[in-house]
Amino acid sequence: MMIDEPSLGLAPLVIDQVYESLRQLNASGLTLLVVERSTARILDLASRVYVPRNGHNALEGSASELADGHALEKAYFGYGDRQTAHA
């Protein structure tokens, strides 16, 4: 299932419900592709994270590798070159 910005414009309680539904769908075996700006929410849900910029992946790695947010913030805001979570 592909979902674009599931939290955009929603009340916090509704966002919680949406993400709980996404967790349940994923736990049932459904693969999800979620485009999201809320890094905290997506890191809690995702197994892999990709940050595209200018037509290529600026960063990719597992959610656990990116959990501290530093590399993710650098890639998201355009600092530095292409990275992997191991870099």
C-alpha positions in Angstrom: 0.0 0.0 0.0 1.3 3.5 -0.9 0.4 6.4 1.4 1.4 10.0 0.9 1.5 12.3 4.1 -1.0 10.3 6.2 -0.6 12.9 9.1 -1.0 16.1 7.0 -3.7 18.4 8.3 -5.1 15.9 10.9 -5.7 16.3 14.6 -3.1 14.6 16.8 -5.6 12.0 18.1 -6.6 11.1 14.5 -2.9 10.8 13.5 -2.4 8.4 16.4 -5.3 6.3 15.1 -4.0 6.4 11.5 -0.6 5.2 12.6 -2.0 2.5 14.8 -4.0 1.3 11.7 -0.8 1.4 9.7 1.1 -0.7 12.4 -1.7 -3.3 12.3 -1.7 -3.5 8.5 2.1 -3.9 8.5 2.0 -6.5 11.3 -0.5 -8.5 9.2 2.1 -8.8 6.5 1.2 -5.9 4.2 4.1 -3.9 2.8 3.7 -0.1 3.2 5.4 2.7 1.3 4.8 5.8 3.3 5.8 9.3 2.3 6.0 11.4 5.5 7.6 14.5 6.9 7.1 13.6 10.5 10.4 11.8 11.1 9.6 10.7 14.6 6.4 9.0 13.5 7.9 7.3 10.5 11.0 6.1 12.4 8.6 4.4 14.9 6.8 2.6 12.0 9.4 2.0 9.3 11.8 -0.8 8.8 13.8 1.1 6.1 14.0 4.8 5.5 15.0 6.6 2.2 15.4 10.4 1.9 15.3 11.4 -1.8 16.8 14.7 -2.9 17.4 16.0 -6.4 16.5 12.7 -8.0 18.7 10.4 -5.9 18.7 8.9 -2.4 20.4 11.4 -0.1 20.2 8.8 2.7 19.1 5.3 3.3 19.2 2.9 6.2 17.2 1.0 8.7 15.0 2.9 11.1 17.0 1.7 14.0 20.3 2.9 12.4 18.7 6.4 11.9 16.9 6.6 15.2 19.1 9.3 16.7 17.9 11.6 13.9 21.3 13.4 13.1 22.0 11.7 9.7 18.3 12.0 8.8 18.2 15.7 9.6 21.3 16.3 7.6 19.9 14.5 4.6 16.5 15.9 4.9 17.7 19.5 5.0 20.3 19.0 2.3 23.6 19.0 4.1 26.4 16.9 2.6 26.4 14.3 -0.1 24.7 10.9 -0.4 24.9 8.8 2.7 24.1 5.5 4.1 23.3 5.0 7.7 26.7 3.4 8.2 28.6 6.5 7.0 
